[in-house]
Amino acid sequence: MILQIIKYGDKILHKKCKKIKQNIFFEGLFENMFNTLLENMFNTLLKYGGVGLAAPQIGISLRLFIINSFDSRKHMVLNPKILKQFGVYKEYCEGCLSLPKSFYRIKRKEIILIEYFDEKWRRHNIQIKGFLARVILHESDHINGKLIIL
């Protein structure tokens, strides 16, 4: 199913999202609903040609986002924490599905250290650099109530 993308102006895009509690989503029916949500988010991301999609962009105030890695793998990022940003700032033109047809030059650090859980509730603590780090920082901004224009 393709979900509706929330556009700039909606209050949910300016709210810090709630942390996901493992026991809420990973029991019986909720697990199936959660997996369906993630699949729908990924289908929506592909439909609109994005590289990342955060839950508040579809009207859900939870700390999760998905990333299209362009290698046929779906990356689900739950309860992420950016532990460290380092390297030099690089400027890049970024777009956002909640701000259609708009692009902004944004400076971000080129390397990040992130801790998160995947869809199987496995903890990851990894260093990421380059474009993928930029996408993660962009989506992390979304779940913290920030947009690239503010």
C-alpha positions as CSV (number, residue, x, y, z in Angstrom):
1,M,0.0,0.0,0.0
2,I,1.2,3.5,-0.8
3,L,0.9,5.9,2.1
4,Q,0.2,9.6,2.1
5,I,3.2,11.8,2.7
6,I,2.7,14.5,5.2
7,K,3.7,17.9,3.8
8,Y,5.4,20.9,5.4
9,G,3.0,22.8,7.6
10,D,1.7,19.8,9.5
11,K,2.5,20.0,13.2
12,I,3.7,16.4,13.4
13,L,6.7,17.3,11.4
14,H,7.8,19.6,14.3
15,K,7.4,17.2,17.2
16,K,10.1,14.9,18.7
17,C,8.9,11.4,18.2
18,K,8.3,8.8,20.9
19,K,10.8,6.0,21.5
20,I,9.6,2.5,20.4
21,K,9.2,0.0,23.2
22,Q,10.1,-3.5,22.1
23,N,7.3,-5.2,23.9
24,I,4.6,-3.1,22.3
25,F,5.3,-4.0,18.7
26,F,6.8,-7.5,18.9
27,E,3.9,-9.5,20.3
28,G,1.4,-11.3,18.1
29,L,-0.9,-9.1,16.1
30,F,1.2,-6.0,16.7
31,E,4.2,-7.7,15.1
32,N,2.2,-8.3,11.9
33,M,0.9,-4.7,12.0
34,F,4.5,-3.4,12.5
35,N,5.8,-5.5,9.6
36,T,3.0,-4.2,7.4
37,L,3.8,-0.6,8.3
38,L,7.5,-1.1,7.4
39,E,6.5,-2.7,4.1
40,N,4.1,0.1,3.3
41,M,6.7,2.7,4.2
42,F,9.2,1.1,1.8
43,N,6.6,0.9,-1.0
44,T,5.8,4.5,-0.5
45,L,9.5,5.5,-0.5
46,L,10.0,3.7,-3.8
47,K,6.9,5.2,-5.3
48,Y,8.0,8.7,-4.6
49,G,11.7,8.1,-5.5
50,G,13.1,8.9,-2.1
51,V,16.1,7.5,-0.3
52,G,14.7,7.8,3.2
53,L,11.4,8.1,4.9
54,A,10.7,8.8,8.6
55,A,7.6,7.8,10.5
56,P,6.4,11.4,11.1
57,Q,6.3,11.9,7.3
58,I,3.4,9.4,7.2
59,G,1.7,10.8,10.3
60,I,3.2,8.5,12.9
61,S,5.1,9.9,15.9
62,L,7.6,7.1,16.4
63,R,11.4,7.0,16.3
64,L,11.8,5.0,13.2
65,F,12.8,5.5,9.6
66,I,13.7,3.4,6.6
67,I,16.4,3.8,4.0
68,N,16.7,2.5,0.5
69,S,20.3,1.4,0.1
70,F,19.8,0.8,-3.7
71,D,21.1,-2.8,-3.3
72,S,17.6,-4.4,-2.8
73,R,18.0,-4.3,1.0
74,K,15.5,-2.5,3.2
75,H,17.2,-0.8,6.1
76,M,14.8,-0.2,9.0
77,V,16.2,2.0,11.7
78,L,14.4,1.9,15.1
79,N,15.2,4.2,18.1
80,P,18.4,5.6,16.5
81,K,21.0,7.6,18.5
82,I,23.6,9.6,16.7
83,L,26.5,9.0,19.1
84,K,29.1,11.1,17.3
85,Q,29.6,13.2,14.2
86,F,33.1,13.8,12.9
87,G,35.1,14.6,9.9
88,V,34.7,17.8,7.9
89,Y,31.5,19.5,7.0
90,K,30.4,18.9,3.5
91,E,27.7,20.9,1.7
92,Y,25.2,19.0,-0.5
93,C,21.9,19.7,-2.1
94,E,19.2,17.8,-0.2
95,G,15.5,17.2,-1.0
96,C,12.7,16.0,1.2
97,L,9.5,14.2,0.4
98,S,7.6,16.5,2.8
99,L,8.9,19.5,0.8
100,P,8.2,18.4,-2.8
101,K,10.2,19.9,-5.6
102,S,12.4,21.9,-3.2
103,F,16.1,21.5,-2.7
104,Y,18.4,23.1,-0.1
105,R,22.2,23.3,0.3
106,I,22.9,21.7,3.7
107,K,26.2,21.3,5.5
108,R,26.6,18.0,7.5
109,K,29.6,16.2,9.0
110,E,30.7,13.4,6.7
111,I,31.1,10.5,9.2
112,I,28.7,9.4,12.0
113,L,28.6,6.8,14.7
114,I,25.1,5.5,15.2
115,E,23.4,3.1,17.5
116,Y,20.0,1.7,16.5
117,F,17.8,-1.4,16.4
118,D,16.7,-3.2,13.2
119,E,13.3,-4.8,12.5
120,K,14.3,-8.0,14.4
121,W,15.2,-5.9,17.4
122,R,19.0,-6.5,17.0
123,R,21.2,-3.7,18.3
124,H,23.7,-2.2,15.9
125,N,26.5,0.3,16.7
126,I,28.3,1.3,13.5
127,Q,30.3,4.0,11.8
128,I,28.9,5.3,8.5
129,K,30.3,7.8,6.1
130,G,29.4,9.6,2.9
131,F,26.0,9.7,1.4
132,L,24.4,7.1,3.7
133,A,25.5,9.1,6.7
134,R,23.8,12.2,5.2
135,V,20.6,10.3,4.7
136,I,20.6,9.0,8.3
137,L,21.2,12.5,9.6
138,H,18.4,13.9,7.5
139,E,15.9,11.2,8.7
140,S,17.2,11.6,12.3
141,D,16.3,15.3,12.0
142,H,12.7,14.2,11.1
143,I,12.2,12.1,14.2
144,N,13.6,15.0,16.3
145,G,11.1,17.4,14.8
146,K,13.5,19.3,12.5
147,L,13.2,20.0,8.8
148,I,16.0,21.1,6.5
149,I,14.4,24.5,6.1
150,L,14.5,25.4,9.8
